[in-house]
Amino acid sequence: MRVPNVIEVSPDVMSGTPVFVGTRVPIGTLFDYLKGGDSLDEFIEDFPTVTRDQAVLLLETAGTGLIDPAVTGRIPSEET
């Protein structure tokens, strides 16, 4: 599986862990950094094989994947 320019999943790379295309950097690492209070700049500095464009596109894609279903009512709110 491959999302162009962002995510690659291959059994030959990190045993199938989703990584940034062209790297061995797991996608989850970016989210771990952000959850830990680190900035996107710190992540890019620590993992220079990931481009800023890749990281931003991943975050935008993740956000759309959560926001669009919530807006269309496919994710129930806590009030219901």
N, C-alpha and C positions, 0 to 999 in steps of 0.2 A: 504494500500500500504506500502511496506517496501523494501528499498534498503539495502541488508545485511550489518549489522554492522554500518550503517551510518544514514539513514533517516527512520523515522516511521511516518505514517499518520494514525491516528485512531480517530474516533469521541469521544472515551473515554478519550483521552489525549489532553488537551489544545484545546478542541472543534475542533479537526481535523487539527490544525496548524502543519505543518511539524516540527518535533523535532528530535534531535539526539536520536537514539535508546537507550532505557533504562533510558531516562531522561525526564524532562519537559522543556528542553532548546530549544527554537525555532532555527531552522537553520538560519533564518534571522538575529539573534543576532550576529552570527559570522561575517556576511557581514557588519553589522552596525559597529561593532568594527573596522574592517579593513578600512572601509570608513572613520571612524572618526580618523584614524591615530594610533590606538592602535595595538600592536603586537599580534601575535598568542600566545605568552607566557602570555601576560596580559589576554587574553580571557580564556586560560586554568586555570590561577590562579583564575579568578573570577567565573569560572564555572567548578569546579573540577570533576563533574560527567561526563563531556565530556573528552574522552581521546585524547591525541595528535594524535594518529593514526586515530581516527574518523574524527577529524578536517582536517587533511592533506588529507585523502581520499575524503572527501567532496570537498575540493578545487581542487584536481586533477580531480575529476569527473566533476565538474562544468567547469573547463578549457577545458577538452576534449569535453564536450558538446558544447562549443563555438568554439573551434579551428577546430575540425573535419569538421563541416558544412562550415566554412569559407574557408578551404582548398579545399573542394570539390565544392565550388562555390554556395552552398545553401544559403549563406548569402551574399547579394550583397555588394560590396564595395561602398564607397561614390563616387568613380571616374566614376561609370557607370551610 
